[in-house]
Amino acid sequence: MQNKIEELRKRIGLNQEELAKILKVSRQTISSIETGKYNPSLELAFAISDYFGKSIEEIFIYERREEK
């Protein structure tokens, strides 16, 4: 799943450590989410969307995989 967290974070001048403290997670969690290595829990996704004032759909881009 792709996301716009890095873009939104940089737009307001936060580094990963600062965002992690705000969301009460580790900097590594923020890094992993931004790079697509980790998908956040629904609770964390809502916290992220609330913080940035955007809907989950505006931040997280889900791409369905075609079944063969």
Secondary structure, DSSP 8 states (H G I E B T S, - for coil): -EE-HHHHHHHTT--HHHHHHHHTS-HHHHHHHHTTS----HHHHHHHHHHHTS-HHHHEE-------
